[in-house]
Amino acid sequence: MELETALEAVRGRGGAEGLERVLGRYNEKNRATFKFDPADEDKRKKLCEGILHILEKDTKTSCQVACLEALRILSRDKKVLVPVTTKENMQILMRLAKLDMTEDSLEDVSNFPIIVEALKCLCNIVFNSAIAQKLSLELNLAAMLCNLLKKCKDQQFVDDIKCFDLRLLFLLSLLHTEIRSQLHHELQGLQVLTQALESSFSIRWTDKYKAAEEHDGSPLSLQETDCAIEALKALFNVTLDSWNVHSENESHQFRYMAAILRHCLLTVGPTEDKTEELHSNAINLLSNIPVSCLDVLINPSTQEETVLKYNGMNMDAIQVLLDFMEKRIDKGSSYREGLTPVLSLLTECCRAHRNIRKFIKAQVLPPLRDVSNRPEVGTTVRNKLVRLMTHVDLGVKQIAAEFLFVLCKERVDNLLKYTGYGNAAGLLAARGLLAGGRGDHWYSDDEDTDTEEYKSAKPNINLITGHVEEPMPNPMDEMTEEQKEYEAMKLVNMFDKLSRTCLHYREIDTSAVDAAGVDLAGLVKHLLSTRCSEDTAG
């Protein structure tokens, strides 16, 4: 009914006020609608066409907002986007979103709701329509979005505009490798997006690549957190191929980005879930930054309290990564998407930076004392990681084993000490190290020291299971002589039966079987005669 009424309204029956009222009711009823009735598909297409025809004209702000909200809801359905995805209609929405190359600043606050709704519509349309994705290249949409981001700099009340601008840039860079390259090399996208990320935090720089730490700082607002997350996702796409740094300027850009991400890891969002999402996206982006630029994560510490230090380096951010890793392990699901990025990041950091490796090893693989339990049994981080070494997901178990191997300086004997041969066999077989040795990477020659408890237990450790096993009792110790004779006769009969079965099925030489039978019979006679002589002597 609302759809029919909305169609009548956009056809001009009822005037502008009536249109606004009717569309308001339609929007309210369908605010959470994502699945539409296929029977009304043609009507929804006509409604889209009517709305765009109205938006082409100059109408009052509230009416434009109602029209854009309705179009946003309708654009959730891919099947009705054919009339929307034309060059002319895309340009109408871009004009309303202030996506043009003019230098006008965003000073008219009354237009902000129109800009936000137009950007939301473009997000839905670009995501759901391949035609719109092609048109975005033709219309140079990425360049206009970067220009709008620059206009948002130092402006108040523009968080929503910035958030959906960043979301649209993320979608474009996700769907088009050409736009990804264009952002990186032509549009100064790395710099623009990094500035957008930085503006989401209240960062006060105390030195190059070093931000002041406010341990009692208030959490980010929901809007600030969402903006930061969208910027992180867009930057992840743009930096996908950034493993090698080719210039000093690029090195500075990545170090600056890593310093912002360090601050991000030490920042909390409005809720625990938002904090986890923020840190997860920061970790994904850190994985794209060249590992040589990650030294800024552990800047020298100048504060005497409240920070975690190791060898004079601030390890707060590394501790956040370790806590995040353990939390993802404890979740027990979606390891490939949720756990492997942080494990991969920590592995590369440990491989390239000695202080990070030594600090993490002290946390994950402390000196062994109690070796009475298997390495995979328990609640420590080491126990959890060793359990992952035999996970059903090949990618998960490989990265977990690689992480522990790097912590052990890629020395097989060191790894076996902490995991046991059985858990490490997969990694060692893949690397051709089943016979021992070490990996290809070079590490410092500092020696690991074993505890006195481990040294005393070492001779009794089962190398396969990695723990001290209690000696198995001898089953014959508590048997009487009669029981021993009975068990011996059972064994003789089983061997005899096995020999004759082999003769029947495999045509083995009968003389060999007979000879075996004589020997077995002689054994039985010997046992019986011994028993008789003992009885006589008694």
Backbone torsions as a table, in degrees:
resi	resn	phi	psi	omega
1	MET	NA	-45.0	180.0
2	GLU	-63.0	-35.5	179.9
3	LEU	-64.4	-44.1	178.4
4	GLU	-62.3	-43.5	-179.6
5	THR	-64.3	-41.2	179.3
6	ALA	-64.2	-38.8	178.2
7	LEU	-62.7	-43.5	179.2
8	GLU	-62.7	-39.0	-177.3
9	ALA	-66.7	-42.5	-178.1
10	VAL	-72.2	-16.4	176.1
11	ARG	-80.3	-0.9	173.6
12	GLY	103.2	6.0	-179.1
13	ARG	-92.5	109.6	178.9
14	GLY	120.1	-10.7	177.8
15	GLY	78.5	176.9	-176.0
16	ALA	-63.6	-41.4	-178.7
17	GLU	-67.6	-40.7	177.5
18	GLY	-64.1	-39.6	177.7
19	LEU	-60.8	-46.6	-178.6
20	GLU	-62.1	-41.2	-179.3
21	ARG	-67.7	-44.0	-178.6
22	VAL	-65.5	-46.3	179.4
23	LEU	-65.5	-33.2	176.4
24	GLY	-60.5	-43.2	178.0
25	ARG	-65.7	-41.9	179.5
26	TYR	-61.9	-43.5	-179.1
27	ASN	-65.0	-40.9	-179.3
28	GLU	-63.4	-41.9	-178.1
29	LYS	-71.1	-32.8	-174.6
30	ASN	-106.5	17.9	-176.9
31	ARG	-56.0	-39.3	-177.5
32	ALA	-106.4	19.7	-179.0
33	THR	-88.2	127.4	177.6
34	PHE	-126.4	-12.4	175.2
35	LYS	-118.7	130.0	-173.3
36	PHE	-116.9	157.1	179.7
37	ASP	-72.9	119.2	179.9
38	PRO	-59.2	-25.9	-178.1
39	ALA	-66.8	-23.1	-178.4
40	ASP	-99.4	15.7	-174.5
41	GLU	-60.0	-45.1	-179.0
42	ASP	-63.8	-38.6	179.4
43	LYS	-65.5	-39.0	179.6
44	ARG	-67.5	-37.0	175.9
45	LYS	-61.1	-43.1	179.5
46	LYS	-66.3	-35.6	177.6
47	LEU	-64.9	-40.6	176.6
48	CYS	-60.2	-46.3	-179.7
49	GLU	-61.3	-43.3	-179.9
50	GLY	-64.1	-41.9	179.8
51	ILE	-63.0	-45.3	-179.5
52	LEU	-65.0	-33.6	177.0
53	HIS	-64.3	-39.6	177.8
54	ILE	-68.5	-42.0	-178.1
55	LEU	-66.0	-22.3	178.7
56	GLU	-67.9	-24.7	-179.1
57	LYS	-93.7	169.2	175.9
58	ASP	-88.4	111.2	176.1
59	THR	-126.1	171.3	-176.4
60	LYS	-70.0	159.1	-172.0
61	THR	-57.3	-48.2	-176.6
62	SER	-61.9	-35.2	178.7
63	CYS	-69.8	-41.0	178.0
64	GLN	-63.0	-41.2	179.3
65	VAL	-62.4	-44.1	179.1
66	ALA	-62.3	-41.2	178.2
67	CYS	-64.0	-43.5	-178.6
68	LEU	-68.4	-37.0	176.4
69	GLU	-62.2	-42.4	178.9
70	ALA	-64.8	-41.8	179.4
71	LEU	-65.5	-36.8	177.6
72	ARG	-62.0	-43.8	179.0
73	ILE	-64.9	-45.0	-179.6
74	LEU	-65.3	-31.3	-176.4
75	SER	-75.0	-1.9	173.0
76	ARG	-71.4	-19.5	-179.6
77	ASP	-96.8	113.8	-177.1
78	LYS	-59.9	-31.0	-171.2
79	LYS	-73.3	-16.0	-177.1
80	VAL	-101.6	7.7	-173.1
81	LEU	-86.6	-4.1	-179.0
82	VAL	-57.9	-48.1	178.8
83	PRO	-71.5	-18.5	-178.1
84	VAL	-81.0	-38.3	-169.7
85	THR	-87.0	63.4	169.8
86	THR	-116.8	160.8	-178.2
87	LYS	-60.1	-41.6	-177.8
88	GLU	-64.8	-44.2	-178.8
89	ASN	-69.3	-37.3	175.8
90	MET	-62.1	-39.0	179.9
91	GLN	-67.7	-34.4	175.9
92	ILE	-59.5	-48.4	-179.2
93	LEU	-66.6	-38.3	178.7
94	MET	-65.1	-37.5	178.4
95	ARG	-65.0	-41.8	179.4
96	LEU	-67.5	-28.9	179.1
97	ALA	-85.8	6.0	-178.9
98	LYS	61.4	29.9	177.9
99	LEU	-90.5	74.0	175.6
100	ASP	-136.6	167.9	-173.7
101	MET	-88.9	12.4	178.7
102	THR	-73.5	161.0	-177.1
103	GLU	-94.6	13.4	-179.8
104	ASP	-62.1	135.9	178.1
105	SER	-85.9	165.1	-179.0
106	LEU	-90.5	79.3	-176.4
107	GLU	-104.2	-25.2	-177.6
108	ASP	-84.3	96.5	-176.0
109	VAL	-62.8	-27.7	-178.1
110	SER	-64.5	-21.0	179.8
111	ASN	-86.6	-9.2	-174.9
112	PHE	-59.5	-42.8	178.2
113	PRO	-60.7	-35.4	177.7
114	ILE	-65.8	-45.2	-179.5
115	ILE	-60.3	-46.2	-178.0
116	VAL	-62.3	-47.2	-178.4
117	GLU	-66.7	-36.8	177.6
118	ALA	-65.0	-39.8	177.2
119	LEU	-65.6	-38.9	177.4
120	LYS	-62.2	-42.6	178.0
121	CYS	-60.9	-44.8	179.8
122	LEU	-63.3	-36.9	177.4
123	CYS	-60.2	-48.9	179.6
124	ASN	-63.0	-44.3	-175.5
125	ILE	-66.7	-45.3	179.7
126	VAL	-64.3	-39.9	-178.9
127	PHE	-67.3	-37.1	-172.1
128	ASN	-96.4	-8.2	-174.0
129	SER	-129.3	121.6	176.4
130	ALA	-67.2	-32.1	178.7
131	ILE	-64.8	-42.7	178.8
132	ALA	-64.6	-34.3	178.3
133	GLN	-64.1	-40.6	177.0
134	LYS	-68.2	-40.3	179.2
135	LEU	-64.3	-32.2	179.8
136	SER	-63.8	-31.3	174.8
137	LEU	-70.0	-45.2	-178.6
138	GLU	-64.2	-36.8	-177.3
139	LEU	-88.8	2.7	178.0
140	ASN	56.2	46.0	-174.7
141	LEU	-63.5	-37.4	-178.0
142	ALA	-61.2	-42.8	179.4
143	ALA	-62.6	-39.6	-179.9
144	MET	-69.1	-34.5	177.0
145	LEU	-66.5	-40.7	176.5
146	CYS	-62.7	-39.0	178.3
147	ASN	-64.1	-40.3	177.7
148	LEU	-66.0	-37.5	177.2
149	LEU	-60.7	-40.7	178.4
150	LYS	-63.7	-36.4	177.8
151	LYS	-65.8	-29.4	-178.8
152	CYS	-73.9	-15.5	-176.0
153	LYS	-62.5	131.7	177.6
154	ASP	62.3	18.4	176.5
155	GLN	-100.4	145.4	176.8
156	GLN	-90.9	155.5	174.3
157	PHE	63.0	28.0	-179.3
158	VAL	-115.8	15.2	-177.0
159	ASP	-59.1	-42.0	179.9
160	ASP	-65.0	-41.5	178.6
161	ILE	-61.5	-47.4	-178.9
162	LYS	-63.0	-39.8	-177.2
163	CYS	-62.5	-46.4	-177.6
164	PHE	-79.7	-24.9	170.2
165	ASP	-62.2	-46.8	179.5
166	LEU	-65.4	-38.1	179.5
167	ARG	-64.1	-40.4	179.2
168	LEU	-67.8	-37.7	174.8
169	LEU	-63.8	-38.9	176.7
170	PHE	-61.1	-45.8	-179.4
171	LEU	-63.4	-43.7	-179.4
172	LEU	-64.2	-43.6	-179.3
173	SER	-71.7	-23.3	175.8
174	LEU	-75.7	-39.8	-172.3
175	LEU	-89.1	-16.2	-176.4
176	HIS	-135.2	115.6	176.0
177	THR	-66.6	-29.2	178.9
178	GLU	-64.2	-41.2	179.0
179	ILE	-68.0	-35.6	176.6
180	ARG	-58.8	-47.4	179.0
181	SER	-67.0	-38.7	179.3
182	GLN	-63.3	-42.8	178.8
183	LEU	-62.7	-40.7	-176.7
184	HIS	-71.0	-44.6	-168.1
185	HIS	-104.1	-23.5	-174.2
186	GLU	-113.2	-37.1	-170.5
187	LEU	-99.9	9.2	-175.9
188	GLN	53.7	36.6	-176.1
189	GLY	-61.0	-36.7	-179.7
190	LEU	-60.9	-45.2	-179.2
191	GLN	-69.5	-44.0	-178.5
192	VAL	-63.4	-45.4	-178.5
193	LEU	-69.8	-35.9	177.8
194	THR	-64.8	-40.8	177.1
195	GLN	-65.0	-38.4	176.9
196	ALA	-63.6	-38.9	177.3
197	LEU	-65.5	-46.4	-178.6
198	GLU	-61.3	-37.9	-177.2
199	SER	-67.3	-16.5	178.0
200	SER	-76.1	-18.3	178.8
201	PHE	-112.5	153.6	174.7
202	SER	-92.9	75.7	-175.2
203	ILE	-88.1	131.3	173.4
204	ARG	-116.4	112.5	-175.8
205	TRP	-81.1	130.3	177.6
206	THR	-104.3	-17.9	-179.8
207	ASP	-162.7	173.1	177.8
208	LYS	-61.9	124.7	-179.6
209	TYR	64.1	19.2	-178.7
210	LYS	-132.5	120.2	-179.9
211	ALA	-101.1	148.0	176.7
212	ALA	-65.9	139.4	-178.5
213	GLU	-100.2	125.5	178.1
214	GLU	-115.2	94.7	-172.9
215	HIS	-70.1	-21.7	178.7
216	ASP	-106.5	20.3	-178.2
217	GLY	-67.6	151.3	-179.8
218	SER	-74.1	153.0	179.4
219	PRO	-67.9	160.1	175.9
220	LEU	-65.7	152.6	172.7
221	SER	-74.2	168.2	179.9
222	LEU	-62.9	-41.5	179.6
223	GLN	-64.3	-44.5	179.2
224	GLU	-62.5	-40.9	179.3
225	THR	-64.4	-45.2	179.7
226	ASP	-62.6	-41.6	177.7
227	CYS	-61.8	-43.8	-180.0
228	ALA	-62.8	-41.8	-179.4
229	ILE	-64.2	-43.7	179.2
230	GLU	-64.4	-39.5	177.9
231	ALA	-65.2	-40.5	178.7
232	LEU	-62.9	-41.2	-179.7
233	LYS	-66.9	-41.2	178.5
234	ALA	-66.4	-41.9	178.6
235	LEU	-64.2	-35.3	178.0
236	PHE	-58.9	-45.4	179.3
237	ASN	-64.1	-42.4	-176.2
238	VAL	-68.9	-29.5	-176.2
239	THR	-99.4	15.1	-175.8
240	LEU	-57.0	-32.7	-176.3
241	ASP	-110.4	41.5	-172.4
242	SER	-110.6	32.9	-178.4
243	TRP	-67.2	-34.0	-176.9
244	ASN	-106.9	130.3	176.6
245	VAL	-95.4	125.7	-174.2
246	HIS	-106.3	-10.0	-177.6
247	SER	-146.9	163.2	179.0
248	GLU	-65.8	-35.2	179.3
249	ASN	-64.6	-41.7	177.7
250	GLU	-64.4	-41.2	178.8
251	SER	-59.8	-43.5	178.1
252	HIS	-63.2	-42.3	-177.9
253	GLN	-61.9	-42.7	-179.1
254	PHE	-72.3	-36.7	176.9
255	ARG	-65.9	-40.3	177.7
256	TYR	-62.0	-42.1	178.2
257	MET	-64.4	-42.0	179.3
258	ALA	-63.6	-35.9	178.0
259	ALA	-65.2	-39.3	176.6
260	ILE	-65.9	-40.2	-179.7
261	LEU	-67.8	-33.1	174.4
262	ARG	-61.1	-45.0	176.8
263	HIS	-62.2	-38.0	179.1
264	CYS	-61.2	-42.2	-179.7
265	LEU	-65.0	-28.5	-178.8
266	LEU	-91.8	6.4	-178.8
267	THR	-107.5	146.0	177.9
268	VAL	-113.5	151.7	178.6
269	GLY	-93.3	-173.0	-177.0
270	PRO	-69.3	-26.0	178.3
271	THR	-134.7	166.7	179.5
272	GLU	-64.9	-39.6	179.5
273	ASP	-64.8	-41.7	178.9
274	LYS	-66.8	-37.2	176.9
275	THR	-62.3	-44.1	179.6
276	GLU	-63.9	-40.9	178.1
277	GLU	-64.7	-42.1	178.2
278	LEU	-61.0	-48.3	-178.6
279	HIS	-67.8	-35.5	178.7
280	SER	-61.6	-44.9	179.0
281	ASN	-69.9	-32.6	175.5
282	ALA	-64.8	-40.0	179.2
283	ILE	-66.6	-41.5	177.0
284	ASN	-58.1	-43.2	-179.7
285	LEU	-69.5	-39.4	177.3
286	LEU	-59.2	-31.4	179.5
287	SER	-66.7	-22.8	179.3
288	ASN	-88.1	-17.0	-178.0
289	ILE	-77.4	135.2	178.1
290	PRO	-52.6	133.6	-172.9
291	VAL	-61.9	-24.7	178.2
292	SER	-67.0	-19.2	-178.5
293	CYS	-94.8	0.9	-176.3
294	LEU	-88.8	5.2	178.0
295	ASP	-65.1	-21.4	-179.6
296	VAL	-69.9	-12.2	176.3
297	LEU	-66.8	-21.4	-177.5
298	ILE	-127.1	54.8	177.3
299	ASN	-57.2	149.9	176.2
300	PRO	-54.9	137.1	-177.2
301	SER	-88.5	133.7	177.3
302	THR	-112.2	-7.8	-179.8
303	GLN	-91.9	146.4	-174.1
304	GLU	-95.5	-10.8	-177.5
305	GLU	-145.4	165.4	177.0
306	THR	67.0	-3.3	177.1
307	VAL	-112.7	152.5	178.1
308	LEU	-90.5	117.2	-174.8
309	LYS	-116.2	150.1	173.3
310	TYR	-147.3	121.8	-176.0
311	ASN	52.3	36.4	178.8
312	GLY	78.7	5.0	-179.2
313	MET	-106.4	143.3	179.9
314	ASN	-78.4	117.9	-174.5
315	MET	-109.4	17.9	-178.3
316	ASP	-58.4	-46.1	-177.3
317	ALA	-66.1	-37.8	179.1
318	ILE	-66.1	-37.1	177.6
319	GLN	-65.1	-37.3	176.5
320	VAL	-61.6	-41.8	178.6
321	LEU	-63.0	-41.2	179.0
322	LEU	-65.5	-43.1	178.9
323	ASP	-64.0	-39.5	178.0
324	PHE	-62.7	-43.3	179.3
325	MET	-60.2	-47.0	-178.4
326	GLU	-64.9	-37.5	178.6
327	LYS	-63.5	-41.1	178.7
328	ARG	-67.5	-35.6	176.4
329	ILE	-63.7	-43.8	-177.3
330	ASP	-65.9	-23.4	178.1
331	LYS	-62.4	-35.5	175.0
332	GLY	76.5	11.0	179.4
333	SER	-149.6	162.8	178.3
334	SER	52.7	44.3	-178.6
335	TYR	-62.7	-40.0	-175.1
336	ARG	-62.3	-44.1	-179.0
337	GLU	-82.2	-37.1	-171.4
338	GLY	-92.9	-30.1	-172.5
339	LEU	-105.5	-39.4	-173.6
340	THR	-61.2	-34.0	178.2
341	PRO	-61.0	-44.8	-178.1
342	VAL	-72.0	-35.4	176.7
343	LEU	-65.3	-42.1	178.3
344	SER	-63.4	-42.7	178.8
345	LEU	-62.3	-46.7	-179.7
346	LEU	-64.4	-37.1	178.7
347	THR	-61.9	-47.4	-179.5
348	GLU	-67.2	-37.6	176.8
349	CYS	-63.0	-42.7	179.7
350	CYS	-66.5	-35.3	-179.0
351	ARG	-69.6	-33.2	-173.4
352	ALA	-98.8	-24.1	-173.0
353	HIS	-126.5	112.9	-173.4
354	ARG	-61.4	-43.6	-177.8
355	ASN	-64.0	-37.3	177.7
356	ILE	-65.8	-43.6	-179.6
357	ARG	-61.6	-45.3	-176.8
358	LYS	-67.5	-38.3	178.3
359	PHE	-65.1	-45.5	-178.1
360	ILE	-67.9	-37.3	179.0
361	LYS	-63.7	-38.7	177.7
362	ALA	-62.0	-28.9	179.4
363	GLN	-83.8	-42.2	-171.6
364	VAL	-92.3	-40.9	-177.5
365	LEU	-124.0	67.5	177.6
366	PRO	-67.3	163.4	179.9
367	PRO	-53.6	136.0	-176.3
368	LEU	-74.2	136.6	175.4
369	ARG	-124.9	-58.6	-179.7
370	ASP	-95.6	113.9	178.7
371	VAL	-116.2	29.4	179.5
372	SER	-81.1	-19.3	178.9
373	ASN	-108.2	155.7	175.5
374	ARG	-61.7	150.9	-179.1
375	PRO	-59.4	-29.1	-177.7
376	GLU	-87.4	-1.9	-178.5
377	VAL	-100.9	122.8	178.4
378	GLY	138.2	-175.4	-175.0
379	THR	-117.5	5.2	179.3
380	THR	-76.1	165.4	178.7
381	VAL	-61.1	-39.5	178.1
382	ARG	-58.9	-46.7	179.6
383	ASN	-59.2	-42.5	-178.3
384	LYS	-65.8	-41.1	-179.9
385	LEU	-69.6	-38.1	178.4
386	VAL	-64.5	-37.4	176.3
387	ARG	-61.4	-35.7	179.1
388	LEU	-68.3	-19.5	-179.3
389	MET	-65.6	-16.6	177.8
390	THR	-119.2	27.0	179.7
391	HIS	-69.2	153.7	-178.1
392	VAL	-69.8	-26.2	179.3
393	ASP	-81.7	117.5	-175.5
394	LEU	-59.3	-43.2	-179.0
395	GLY	-62.9	-39.4	-178.9
396	VAL	-66.7	-48.4	-176.9
397	LYS	-68.9	-30.1	178.3
398	GLN	-67.5	-45.8	-176.8
399	ILE	-71.9	-33.2	176.7
400	ALA	-65.5	-44.5	178.6
401	ALA	-66.1	-40.0	179.4
402	GLU	-63.0	-40.9	179.1
403	PHE	-60.3	-48.3	179.7
404	LEU	-66.2	-36.6	179.5
405	PHE	-63.4	-41.5	178.6
406	VAL	-67.2	-39.5	176.6
407	LEU	-60.7	-29.5	177.8
408	CYS	-89.4	16.8	179.6
409	LYS	58.7	29.7	177.3
410	GLU	56.7	34.3	174.5
411	ARG	-103.9	125.3	-175.0
412	VAL	-62.4	-44.3	-177.8
413	ASP	-62.6	-35.8	177.8
414	ASN	-67.2	-43.8	180.0
415	LEU	-62.3	-44.6	-178.5
416	LEU	-62.9	-31.8	178.7
417	LYS	-60.5	-37.3	-175.7
418	TYR	-94.2	-20.7	-173.2
419	THR	-120.4	-22.4	-171.6
420	GLY	83.2	150.8	-175.8
421	TYR	-65.4	-37.0	-177.0
422	GLY	-61.4	-42.9	-179.5
423	ASN	-72.9	-30.5	-175.3
424	ALA	-91.0	-6.2	-172.2
425	ALA	-58.7	-39.3	-179.0
426	GLY	-61.2	-47.7	179.0
427	LEU	-63.7	-45.4	-177.1
428	LEU	-65.0	-38.0	178.0
429	ALA	-65.4	-41.8	-179.6
430	ALA	-64.7	-29.9	-178.4
431	ARG	-97.6	-0.7	-178.9
432	GLY	69.6	34.7	-175.6
433	LEU	-120.1	24.5	-179.5
434	LEU	-62.0	-27.1	179.7
435	ALA	-88.0	1.9	-179.8
436	GLY	107.2	-174.9	179.4
437	GLY	111.9	-152.8	-179.9
438	ARG	-149.2	165.3	-178.4
439	GLY	-73.6	-173.3	-174.2
440	ASP	-84.1	-21.9	-172.9
441	HIS	-80.2	146.0	179.6
442	TRP	-92.6	138.2	177.0
443	TYR	-130.8	165.0	179.4
444	SER	-64.2	158.8	-174.7
445	ASP	-93.2	15.6	179.5
446	ASP	-62.5	138.3	-173.2
447	GLU	-88.9	144.9	172.9
448	ASP	-85.5	138.4	-179.6
449	THR	-105.5	133.0	177.9
450	ASP	-92.5	146.4	177.1
451	THR	-74.7	160.3	178.4
452	GLU	-62.7	-35.6	178.9
453	GLU	-62.5	-41.3	-179.5
454	TYR	-69.1	-40.7	-179.0
455	LYS	-61.4	-39.7	-179.1
456	SER	-71.8	-30.3	-178.4
457	ALA	-88.3	-16.7	-172.0
458	LYS	-54.7	-43.1	-179.4
459	PRO	-61.5	-22.6	-175.8
460	ASN	-100.2	4.0	-177.3
461	ILE	-79.0	132.0	173.3
462	ASN	-77.2	116.4	-175.1
463	LEU	-65.6	-25.4	-179.6
464	ILE	-74.4	-48.1	-176.4
465	THR	-89.2	-20.9	177.6
466	GLY	79.9	19.8	177.6
467	HIS	-148.2	167.9	179.5
468	VAL	-80.9	122.2	178.8
469	GLU	-98.4	139.7	176.6
470	GLU	-69.4	139.7	-178.3
471	PRO	-61.0	138.1	179.7
472	MET	-76.1	135.5	179.0
473	PRO	-68.4	146.8	177.5
474	ASN	-79.1	117.9	-176.0
475	PRO	-65.5	-16.3	-176.6
476	MET	-88.7	-10.1	-176.3
477	ASP	-63.1	-34.3	-175.9
478	GLU	-102.0	11.9	179.5
479	MET	-88.6	145.1	170.5
480	THR	-80.0	167.9	179.3
481	GLU	-61.6	-38.0	179.0
482	GLU	-62.0	-41.7	179.0
483	GLN	-64.7	-38.0	179.5
484	LYS	-65.2	-40.7	178.7
485	GLU	-64.9	-38.6	179.8
486	TYR	-64.1	-43.9	179.5
487	GLU	-66.3	-36.6	178.3
488	ALA	-63.8	-41.7	179.4
489	MET	-65.5	-39.6	176.3
490	LYS	-59.4	-41.7	-179.4
491	LEU	-65.7	-41.9	178.4
492	VAL	-60.7	-45.5	-178.8
493	ASN	-63.7	-38.5	178.9
494	MET	-66.0	-42.8	177.5
495	PHE	-63.2	-41.2	-179.5
496	ASP	-64.0	-43.2	179.2
497	LYS	-64.1	-40.5	179.5
498	LEU	-64.3	-41.2	-179.8
499	SER	-63.0	-43.6	-177.4
500	ARG	-71.5	-32.7	176.2
501	THR	-65.0	-42.0	178.2
502	CYS	-63.3	-37.8	178.9
503	LEU	-63.4	-39.9	-176.0
504	HIS	-69.5	-42.1	-173.5
505	TYR	-94.1	-25.2	-175.3
506	ARG	-115.6	-1.7	178.2
507	GLU	56.0	51.9	178.0
508	ILE	-76.5	151.8	179.8
509	ASP	-56.0	122.3	-175.6
510	THR	-65.2	-28.5	-178.8
511	SER	-64.3	-35.8	179.2
512	ALA	-67.2	-40.3	179.0
513	VAL	-66.6	-42.2	179.9
514	ASP	-62.8	-41.3	179.5
515	ALA	-62.5	-40.8	177.3
516	ALA	-63.6	-39.4	179.4
517	GLY	-63.4	-40.6	178.7
518	VAL	-62.1	-45.2	-179.2
519	ASP	-61.2	-44.2	-179.4
520	LEU	-65.6	-41.5	178.9
521	ALA	-63.8	-39.5	178.5
522	GLY	-61.3	-36.9	178.6
523	LEU	-63.3	-42.7	-179.9
524	VAL	-65.3	-43.1	179.8
525	LYS	-61.5	-39.4	-179.8
526	HIS	-63.6	-43.3	179.5
527	LEU	-62.8	-42.5	-178.1
528	LEU	-68.6	-40.2	-179.1
529	SER	-67.2	-36.9	177.8
530	THR	-62.6	-43.5	-180.0
531	ARG	-62.8	-41.0	-178.8
532	CYS	-65.2	-42.7	-178.9
533	SER	-64.1	-35.8	178.3
534	GLU	-66.2	-39.4	179.1
535	ASP	-65.4	-41.0	-179.4
536	THR	-64.5	-43.5	180.0
537	ALA	-63.0	-33.0	179.7
538	GLY	-69.6	NA	NA
